Amino acid sequence: MIHVTINGKPVEVSEGSTIMEAAETVGIRIPSLCHMKNVHQYGSCRICVVEVKGARSFVTACVYPVNEGMEVTTNSPAIQKARKMTLELILSNHKRECLTCVRSGNCELQKLSVDLGVDKVRFDSSTGDRYPIEDSTGIIVRDNNKCILCRRCVAVCRSHQDVAVIGPNERGFDTHIACAFEKALA
């Protein structure tokens, strides 16, 4: 067993546990947009960052393993500021139609925006409709204009559907999730 301190609370967890798992054992919720237990654990959204005493920078709680004697702070003003900035950057590349979106009221991104007090986005990329709606299968409708690049769909496609046909294409600001060579999903 590993002994750590999270927000001043002593925690005892199994070796190999992540900071997020350790925090959950004492009722501390660390927000995340990409984390799916046993499916997708890559820290790609960077919303779950926390402070670890002695670390040079913030670490992603969903993938960072606990170490004996580790001291973690999950919700300091600096962490809140970093999370808010990260969320604003995610939203800057997101088609913001929340009031007319079918997921309104049942959206993790929307809930996190409320929780972190993000009511406007300082970084507006004005991307609009950069990508066409992908509905070639007749079953799945994919709108990359609303995608936040969390890569959950990529992980589920690989590990649960066993087809691994989608992944990130392009790089930087042009990154989007699609089939290889921009082929239709069908």
N, C-alpha and C positions, 0 to 999 in steps of 0.2 A: 504494500500500500504506500501511496505517496501522500505527504502532508503539505498542503499549500494554504495560503491565506488569500481570500477573495473579498474585497471590500471590508477588510477587518475581521471577517468570519473564518475560523479555522475549518478546513475541509480535508477529508481523507477519502481518496479515490484510488482506483486501480491504476497500476503502472500502464502507460500507453493511452490514458484518457487525455482528451483535449481540454483546454481551458473552458470551452463552452459546456462540455459534459460535466466538468467539475462544478461550474456555476449552477447548472440545473439541479444538482443534488441538494443545494441549499436554497433553492427557490429564486435564484437570480437569473433573470431573463436577459440575454444578450441578443439584440436584434440582428437579423440577417435577411438577405433577399435571395441568396443563392443556395444556402445550405439545405440539404435534404439528407437526413440521417441514413447511412448505409447506401446511399445512391450517389450523391454529389457533395463532395467535401473538398473543395479546392480553394476556397477563400477568394473567389473571383470578384465578388461585389464589393468587398472591403468595408462593408457596413459594420461587421462584427469586431472591428479593431478595439483593442484594450491596451492598457499600460501595464508593462511588467517591469518591476523594479530592477534596474541594472541594464535593461535592454536599450539599444541605441535608438530605436524607433518603436512605434506602435506595432503590435502583432495581431494577426487574424486569429481570433479565439476558436473558430470552427476547425482549424487544422493544427494549431500550435499545441504541442504536447506539454503537459505539466511536468515540472521537475521538483524534486524534494526541496522544500523551503521557499518555493516561489511565492512572491507577493504580487497580487494582481489588483488593479483598479479598473472597474468596468464602466464607470459613468462620471468621470471628472469633467469639469468644464472644457478641458482640452479635447477629451474624447468626444463630447457632444458637438463641439465645433468641427472636428474632423469628420464625424458622421454626417453632419448637416451639409458640409461642403461636398462630400462624396455623393450624397443624395442629389444635391443640386446639379452636379456634373452628370449624373445618370439621367436626371430629368431633362437636361439640356438637349439630349439626343433622343428624346422620347416624344411621340405624338401625344400631346396632352389634351385629350378629349374626355376627361374624367366624368363630366356630368352626363354625357351621352353614351359613354362606354357601357357595354353589357355587364362588365365586372364592377361598375360603380357600387360602392358600399360593401363589396366582397373582394377587395384588392389589397394585397400586401403592400404594394408600392404606395397606394393612397393612404392606407393606415399608418405606414411609417412616416409619410410626409406630415400627417397630423401629429403623430407622436413627437416628431423632432421639430415641429413648428415651422415647417417649410411651406409658406403660403405663396411664395413667388420664387422665380428662378432668375438669378442674376446673370447666368450664362445662357443666353438664348441663341441656339444655333440656327433657328428658323428652318429646320430641315423639311417640314411639310411632309408630303407623300413622296419620299425618295424611292420607295420600293413598291412594286405592284403586289396586290393581294395574291397569295399562292393558294389556290383552291383546286388544283389539278386532280386531286384524289377523289373528290366528291364527298369526302368524310372529314378531312382536316382542313380548316381554314387558318392560314398563317399570315399575320400582318407584321412584317419586320419593322414597320414604322412605330410599333408599340413595344418592340423588343428592348429589353434592358441588358442583353448579353450576359445573363446570369449562367447560361449554359445548362440549366436543369434539363431542358428538352433534349439536348445532346446526350446527357448522361442516361436519361430514361430510354432514349432510342437505342443506345448501345447496350445497357445492362438489363433492361426489362423487355424490350421488344426484340432484342438480339438481331437488329438489322444495321445499326450504325451508319445510316445513310446521310445524316446531317452533321454539320460541324461549322466552325467559324470560317468564313471566306473573307479574303482581303485582310487588310491590316489598318491599325489606327482608327481614324474617324470613319473610315469606310467599312469597318468590320461589320459583318452581318451573318446570320445563321442561314445556311442553305445547303443544298446537295452539292457534291463536287461538280466542278465545271458549270455551275449554275443550271444544272439540269432540273426539270420539274420533279416534284416529290413523287408523282405517280410513276 
